[in-house]
Amino acid sequence: MTRVWNFVSNYSLLLIAGALIALVWANIDFDSYHHFQEFVIWDHAPIGHYHHGHRTLTLHYLVNDILMAFFFAIAAKEVWEAVILKNGSLRGKKAATPLFATAGGMIGPISVYLGLALLLGSDTFDAVANGWAVPTATDIAFSYLVGRLVFGAGHPAVRFLLLLAIADDAAGLIILAIFYPSGDLAPVWLLLSVFAAVGVFVLANWLPRRMDRGKQDRPTSTWVRKTLNFWPYLIAACLSWYGFMMSGLHPALGLLPIVPTIPHADRDFGIFAQAETHMTDLLNQIEHALKAPVEVVLFFFGLLNAGVAFSSMGDATWLVLAGLIIGKPVGILIFGWFAARPLGLGIPEGMRIVDLIVIGFVAAIGFTVSLFVAAVAFDAGPVQDAAKMGALFSFGAAILSIIAGKVLRVQKQEIEQAPSAVAAE
């Protein structure tokens, strides 16, 4: 029972709880829920929503724009290690087909979403067009959980799905930064983020290592690690976050420039690899320290963002759902097949082309990131609520994936395979 509880709690049970409470609350007493969302913590604050000539720090801003920065930092950490480190999951030929499938998993939903919106008429298209990125998201944690249920923990499709999901997150971070600024752009403020990243890397990482050249006991690096620990990076993170806020880019992405500056392991053991729990590098230590706090943050994220009345369902709901449930599987199948067969890049040993359809349904669970994008793509109101409802209903893709797995006769593999099983044929 303990192992079952740990497994479930590791994959955002608190987020589901927050979302369910929000749904019930909003449908019983929407006014009190809305007042809770917009509770003012500090008026005329140095940070917060800018309106009427001053900033106001609300509970919603605290969670979505400040605390969610730690969630995106953890996602960025996995992307960074997968791309830059030896044996990184997103390096070399083994990542080629999942990366093609990721592209299909974004182009497919965008095409379906915007195409159907055009068919509904110009008024509908104009109202919903800015939400084109909502159905591109894949919720890593829930997709991983459902993927294990459908394929079994040892099936190569689960690792393929993880590669796709983490690449999807990387693309989503880029989309958020470019297409969804939080205010008027003032790019000069990004220099603060750049200086913070370069400064902390030089002073707390590069310089100590340079001073320790030729010294086996590495006294300077050891002193910095033991005495200063994560504090220089936290200070740099605060400066970088402030730079993002003032620049007009979404501040929840403000910690991304700092992640690559933190001392990290010299090789990647894979996304969610158990071996990482034994790593002693600062980046992995910080990630492990943030895990429990971020789960609490996700509870409040669900609580503050999932509260929409069922009466708010509208065109955006069905467009988001169609983008996810139709666009994702079709896009992943077409692009994955093209990479594996015509381009000759292959798929992991033990995986079939038809498994891409099931992976597509699993990847259609947008939830966390879809909710986040819906919140920034639309102003508060009926269209935003309708898009959020589509993100919440994307949980239905889990049922579709189980059905697809049965129909396509997926053979579950419960024994964990070695990472080398991901290598392309």
N, C-alpha and C positions, 0 to 999 in steps of 0.2 A: 504493500500500500504506500509506503514512503517513496519508493521509486516512481510509482504512478503520479503521486502528488508533485514530486520534484519535476517530472517531465511536463506536466500540465502547467505548473506555475512558471516554468522557464519560458513558456510560450504565451505569455501575456494574458493569463487568466484575469488579472486586474483590469486590463484594457476592456475585455468583454464585460466585466462587471460594471465598469464605469459607463459603458455605452448602454447597457440594459437599464441601469438606473436612470440615465438621462432620457431614454425613450419613454419610460413609464412616467417620469416626472413631467416631461413636456406635454404629454398627452392627458395628464390629470390637471395640471395647473401651469399653463405655458407662461403666464405673466410672472409668477414667482421664479420660474426657471430662468427666464430672461434677466430678471433682476440679479439673480445669482451669477449668471454669466458675466454681466457688466458691472459687478461689484467694484467700486472704486477703492483701491488701496491707497493711492497717493495722487491727489490733484496737484497741478502745477509741479510735476516731477521732472527730473532731468532725462528720464526715459519713459517711453510709453507712446500711445497713440497721439498724433499731433493734430489738433483741431482748435479753432478759435484762438490761435496765437500761442497756445501752450500745450504741453504734453500731459497726458493723464495715464497713470499706471493702473490698469484694471486687472482683475483676476484672469480674464481671458487672455490679455496680453502677456501676463506673467507666464502662463502655461505655454501658449502657442508660439510666442516670439522669443522668450528667454529660456525656459526650461527645456523645450523641445530641441534646443540647440544641442543638448547633450545626446539626445536620441540620434540626431543626424550626424553627430561626431562619431558615434559608435558605428553607424553605417559607413561613414567615410573611412574609418579605420580598417574595416574589412576590405573595402575597395582598394585602399592604398596598399595593403599587404598583398592582396591578390594580384595587383599589377606590378609592383616594384620588387618584391622579394624573390629569392631563388625558390623554384618550385611553386611560384604563385599560381593560383587557380585560373587567373585570367591572362596567363602568359603562354605563348607558343601555340602549336597546332591544336592541342587538346581543348583550347578555349574558342577555336574558330567557329565551330558549328553552334555552340551556345550563344555566341555573340551575334551570329546571323539570325538565330531564332529570336534573340532579344529585339533586334531591329524589326523583325516581323511582328513581334508582340507589342510594338509601339505604333508602327505604321498601320497595322490592321485595325486597332481600336480607333485611331484618329480618323481613318477613312470611313469606317462605319458610322462613327459619331457625327462627323460633319456631313457625310453623304445623306444620312437619314434626316438630319436637321434641314438640309436644303430641300428635301422632298416635302417637309412639313410647312414650307413657305418662308418668305424672307423675314417676316416678323419674328417667327420662332428662331430662325437662324441667327438673326441679330442679337436676340436675347440670350442664346446659349453658346454662341461661337467661342467666347473666351474660355469656356470650360473644356476645350478640346483635349487638354492634358489629363483631365480627371480619370478617364478610363485607361490611361497608359500604365498606371501604377500596379505593382505587385507587392503584396504584403509578405515580407520574407518569413516572419515567424509562423503565420498561419498557413502559408503555402507549404512550408517545410513540414508542419504538423500533419496536414492533409496528405501531402506527398508520401510521408511514411505510412499513413493508414492505407493508402491505395496501393503503393508499390512494395511496401516493406522496407525496413531500415537499410537492407543491404543491396537494394536494386540500384544499378547505375543511373537510372532515370532520376533518382532523388538528388544525386550530386549534380547532374545536368540541370535540374530545376534550380538548385542553389546557385549555380554559376549564372544562370539566366536571371534570377531574382536580384543578385547583387549587381550585375551589369545594368539591370533595369533601374535599380536605385541610383547608380552613378549617373545614368542618363537623366533620371528624374531631378537630381540635384542641379544638373546643368540647366534643365528646363526652368526650374524654379528661379534660378539666379538670373537667367536671361529674359524670360517672358513674363515673370510675375514680380516685378519690383513692388516694394511696400509703400512707395511714395515717389515724389519727384526725384529724379536721379541727380546725384552730386558726386560724380566718380572720384573727385579729388580726395574724398574721405577714405577711399580704399587704400590710399597711401599709408594711413594709420595701421591698417591690417597688415600691409606688406612690411612696414617697419617693425611691427610687433613680431611677425613670423621670423623675419631675417634676424632681428636682434636676439630673440630667445634662442634661435638655433646656433648663432655664433657664440653667445656668451655662456649658454648652459649645456651645449652639446659639442660643437666643433672645437672651440678653444680648449676646454679641459682635455679632450682627446689628443689635441696637438701638443699640449704641455706634457702629456704622459708618454710621448714617443720614447721608445727605448726603455721604459720603466715597466717591468712586469707586474708590479703591484698596483699600478695605475692610481696613485694617491689622489691626484686632483679630481679625476672622474668619480672616484669612490666618495670623496668628501662632498662633491656636488650632489651625488645621488642620495647619500645618507642624510646630509644636513638640509639641503634645499628641497630635495624630493620633487614633488609636482608643482610647488609654489611658483617658480618662474613661468611655467607653462599656463598656470591658472591666471596669473596677472596678464600675460600676453593674450590669453583667450578673451579676457574682459575687454582689453583694448581693441582686439580684432572685432569682437561683437559690436562694440560701440561704433567702430568705423563702418561696419555694414549697416547699422541702423541709420547713421547720419548720411550714408551714401544713397539710401533709397532701396538698396537690395534687401531681400528679406533677411532680417537679423537672425532667424533660426539657422541660417547657414553660416553664421559669423565665426564659428569655431573651425571651419574646414581648413583655412590656411595654416592653423597651428598643428593639426594632426600630423602632417609629414615631418615636423621639426622635432617630435618627441622620440627619444631613443627607442629603437624597436628591434625585434628579433632579426636574425640574418637569413631566416628562411620561413616560408609560409607552410603551415601544416594543413591548410584547407579551411573553408568557411565553417564555423561552429565546431572546429576540430577539438576533440577532448584534450589533445596534447597541449593546447594553449593554456589550460588551467595550471600547468606546471612551469610555464615560462616566467622568467624573473625580470624581463626587460620592462622598462617603465610604461611603455604604451600598453602592454597587456595587463600590467598591474592596475593602471588607471581604468581600463575597460572593465575589469572584474570588480573594481571598487564602485563603478558607476552602475553596475547591473541592477542591483536592488533599488537604488534611488530612481533610475529611469523607469522601472516597472511601476513605481508609484506615480511618476510623472505621466505615464501612459494611462493610468487610471483616471487622473484628472483631465487628460486630453480627451478621453472617451466621454467623461462626464460633461465637459464643457462644449463638446462639438457634436455629439451624436443626438442631442435633444431636439428632434424635429417632430412636428405633429404629423400623424399619418395622413391628415387632410392636405398636407403640402405636396403630396405626390403630383408630379406634372411631367411635361415633355422631357425635362432634363433628367428625371429619374429613369425613364425608359431609354433615353439616349445613352446615358452612362452604362446602364445594364447591357444594352445591345453592344456597345463598344467593347465591354469586358467579355461578355459571354459568347458573342459571335466573333468579334474582331480578334481577340487574343488567340483562341484556338486556330482560327483560319490563318492568321498571320504567322504564328509560330510553326504551323505545319508546312506552309508554302516555303517560307524562308529557310526553315530547318532542312526540309527535303532538298531544296536547291543547293544548299551548302554541302549536304552529305552525299548526294548523288551526282548531279551535273558537275559541281566543282570538285568532287572527289575528296572532300575533307573528312568524310566518314562520321560515324556516331560511336559512342562508347560501346565496347564489347558487351554483349548481353542485352542490348537495347534494340528495339525495333522502330522503324519509321512510324508505325501507327501509334507508338507510345507518345509521339509528339502531340497527338490530339489530346490525350489524357493530360499531359503536361500543360497544354494550353488551357484546359479547364481549371486545373489547379492554380495556374498563374493568374487566372481571372479573378482571384480573391484580392480585391484592391484595398479595401477597408482602411487601414491606418493612413497610408500615404494619399489615397484617394480622398479621404475626409479632409486631410490637410490641404491638398490642392484645391478642393472645392471651396474651402474657407478663404483662400487667397484669390481664387479666380473670380469670384462673384462678391458683390456687396451683400451685406446682410439683407435678407428678404426672401420672397417665395422661390426665386430661381436657385439661390444658394441652398435653401432647405430641400428643394426637389433633387438637386445634384447630390447632396449628402445622403438622401434616402437611397439613391442609386448605389452609392458607395457602401451603405449598410447592407442593402439587399444582395450585394455581390457575394455574401456568405453562401448564397444559394449555389454558387459555383462548386462548393465542396460536395454537395449532393450530386451534381451533374458529373463531377470527376469520378465519384464512386460508381455511378451508373455506367459511365464510359469505360471505366476499368473492367467492369463485369462483362459488358458487351464485347469489348475488344480482347477479352481473355488475358488480362495482365496476370503474369505469374509472380506472386509475391515472393520476395527474397528477404528473409529476416536476419541473415547473418551479415554483419558489416564487412564490406569488401575493402581491400587496400586502396589508397588513393590512385594507384597506378591503373585501376580498372577504368578510370575516366579517359585514359589515353585513347585517341582516335585510332580506328582500325588502319 
